Amino acid sequence: MSGEAEFDAFYNASNRRVLHQMYAMTGNLADAQECTQEAFARAWQRWKTVSEANSPEAWVRTVAWRIAASRWRKAKNAVTAMARHGAPEDTAPPNPDHVALVNALRHIPEAQRRAIVLHHLVGMTVDEISTEVGAPTGTIKARLSRGRAALAELLTDDTNVATGGDGRDQ
């Protein structure tokens, strides 16, 4: 029997049993499923060694349990860190102009958007953009010009248009 067929037979014979055992140990079906899947994936990666173990199923079950325990440790450490440092500070809501700009950028063609972002937000020169995107400088200049014109239309004083509304009064 090939290694793949042997693993498939092992998986089919033991996966539900290991899953049920992990569910009983963790008390959470979703966690049990994820830990069991990860353990079987690791077993497949090391199948030549695992298949020679006294009990490959015990190997998978042990790995699944260690994965679950590792998750619990990480969660506990996160709670401890939060208790030590306190809850994160509230952040200010996004600037309406920023929201409008991001929304308007979504409505222009990708090539124009990329040129606008690289030039105006990143601060690259036309020549640097040309090199990065692999387009002639004249093409980059045209994309910038067309992109600016498109943004000018999208970024009007009518915030409903700029923020994705339909422009009707509400």
C-alpha positions as CSV (number, residue, x, y, z in Angstrom):
1,M,0.0,0.0,0.0
2,S,1.4,3.5,-0.9
3,G,2.1,6.1,1.8
4,E,-0.8,8.2,0.5
5,A,-3.3,5.3,0.5
6,E,-2.0,4.2,4.0
7,F,-2.5,7.7,5.4
8,D,-6.0,8.0,3.8
9,A,-7.0,4.7,5.4
10,F,-5.6,5.8,8.8
11,Y,-7.4,9.2,8.5
12,N,-10.7,7.6,7.5
13,A,-10.5,5.1,10.4
14,S,-9.5,7.6,13.1
15,N,-10.5,11.2,12.3
16,R,-14.0,11.1,13.8
17,R,-12.7,9.3,16.9
18,V,-9.9,11.9,17.5
19,L,-12.4,14.7,16.8
20,H,-14.8,13.3,19.4
21,Q,-12.0,12.9,21.9
22,M,-10.8,16.4,21.3
23,Y,-14.3,17.8,21.6
24,A,-14.6,16.1,25.0
25,M,-11.2,17.5,26.1
26,T,-11.7,21.0,24.8
27,G,-15.5,21.4,25.3
28,N,-15.7,23.4,22.0
29,L,-16.5,21.8,18.7
30,A,-15.0,24.5,16.5
31,D,-11.7,24.4,18.5
32,A,-11.7,20.6,18.4
33,Q,-12.2,20.6,14.6
34,E,-9.4,23.0,14.0
35,C,-7.0,21.3,16.4
36,T,-7.8,17.9,14.9
37,Q,-7.4,19.1,11.3
38,E,-4.0,20.8,12.2
39,A,-2.8,17.6,13.9
40,F,-3.7,15.4,10.9
41,A,-2.0,17.9,8.6
42,R,1.1,17.6,10.7
43,A,0.9,13.9,10.7
44,W,0.7,13.8,6.9
45,Q,3.8,16.0,6.7
46,R,5.6,13.5,8.8
47,W,3.8,10.4,7.8
48,K,6.8,8.2,7.2
49,T,7.8,8.7,10.9
50,V,4.3,8.8,12.4
51,S,3.3,5.6,10.6
52,E,6.1,3.8,12.4
53,A,5.0,5.0,15.8
54,N,3.5,2.5,18.2
55,S,0.1,4.3,17.9
56,P,-0.2,6.9,15.1
57,E,-3.6,7.8,16.5
58,A,-2.1,8.6,19.9
59,W,0.5,10.8,18.1
60,V,-2.3,12.8,16.4
61,R,-4.3,13.1,19.6
62,T,-1.2,14.3,21.5
63,V,-0.4,16.9,18.8
64,A,-4.0,18.1,18.7
65,W,-4.0,18.4,22.5
66,R,-0.8,20.4,22.4
67,I,-2.2,22.7,19.7
68,A,-5.3,23.3,21.9
69,A,-3.1,24.0,25.0
70,S,-1.0,26.4,23.0
71,R,-4.1,28.3,22.0
72,W,-5.2,28.5,25.6
73,R,-1.8,29.8,26.7
74,K,-1.9,32.5,24.0
75,A,-5.4,33.5,25.0
76,K,-4.4,33.6,28.7
77,N,-1.3,35.7,27.9
78,A,-3.5,38.1,25.9
79,V,-5.8,38.5,28.9
80,T,-2.9,39.0,31.2
81,A,-1.3,41.6,28.9
82,M,-4.6,43.4,28.7
83,A,-5.0,43.4,32.5
84,R,-1.4,44.6,32.9
85,H,-1.6,47.4,30.2
86,G,-5.3,48.2,30.3
87,A,-7.7,48.3,27.4
88,P,-6.5,50.0,24.3
89,E,-7.2,53.7,24.1
90,D,-10.2,54.8,22.1
91,T,-9.3,56.1,18.7
92,A,-10.8,59.0,17.0
93,P,-13.2,58.3,14.2
94,P,-11.8,58.6,10.7
95,N,-11.6,62.1,9.2
96,P,-14.5,62.5,6.8
97,D,-12.2,63.9,4.1
98,H,-10.1,60.7,4.4
99,V,-13.2,58.5,4.0
100,A,-14.3,60.5,1.0
101,L,-10.8,60.3,-0.6
102,V,-10.6,56.5,-0.1
103,N,-14.1,56.0,-1.5
104,A,-13.3,58.2,-4.5
105,L,-10.1,56.3,-5.2
106,R,-12.1,53.1,-5.3
107,H,-14.1,54.5,-8.2
108,I,-11.3,55.3,-10.5
109,P,-9.4,52.8,-12.7
110,E,-6.7,50.8,-10.9
111,A,-3.8,52.1,-13.0
112,Q,-4.9,55.7,-12.3
113,R,-5.4,54.9,-8.6
114,R,-2.0,53.4,-8.3
115,A,-0.3,56.4,-10.0
116,I,-2.2,58.8,-7.8
117,V,-1.3,57.0,-4.5
118,L,2.3,56.5,-5.4
119,H,2.8,60.1,-6.5
120,H,0.6,62.1,-4.0
121,L,0.6,59.8,-0.9
122,V,3.9,58.0,-1.2
123,G,5.7,61.0,-2.7
124,M,7.4,59.2,-5.6
125,T,8.4,61.0,-8.7
126,V,7.0,60.3,-12.1
127,D,10.3,58.6,-13.1
128,E,10.2,56.4,-9.9
129,I,6.6,55.4,-10.6
130,S,7.5,54.6,-14.2
131,T,10.3,52.3,-13.1
132,E,8.1,50.6,-10.4
133,V,5.1,49.9,-12.6
134,G,7.0,49.3,-15.9
135,A,5.2,52.0,-17.9
136,P,6.6,54.9,-19.8
137,T,6.8,58.3,-18.1
138,G,4.3,59.8,-20.5
139,T,1.8,57.0,-19.6
140,I,2.3,57.8,-15.9
141,K,1.7,61.5,-16.5
142,A,-1.5,60.7,-18.4
143,R,-2.7,58.4,-15.6
144,L,-2.0,61.1,-13.1
145,S,-3.8,63.8,-15.1
146,R,-6.9,61.6,-15.8
147,G,-6.9,60.3,-12.2
148,R,-6.9,63.9,-10.8
149,A,-9.7,64.9,-13.2
150,A,-11.8,61.9,-12.1
151,L,-11.1,62.6,-8.4
152,A,-12.1,66.2,-8.9
153,E,-15.5,65.1,-10.2
154,L,-15.9,62.6,-7.4
155,L,-14.8,64.9,-4.6
156,T,-17.4,67.6,-4.9
157,D,-18.8,69.6,-2.0
158,D,-21.8,67.2,-2.2
159,T,-20.6,64.7,0.5
160,N,-23.3,62.2,-0.5
161,V,-21.5,61.6,-3.8
162,A,-18.1,61.5,-2.3
163,T,-19.1,59.1,0.5
164,G,-21.0,56.7,-1.8
165,G,-24.5,58.1,-1.2
166,D,-27.0,58.6,-4.1
167,G,-27.0,62.4,-3.8
168,R,-30.6,62.6,-2.7
169,D,-31.5,64.6,0.4
170,Q,-32.4,62.5,3.3
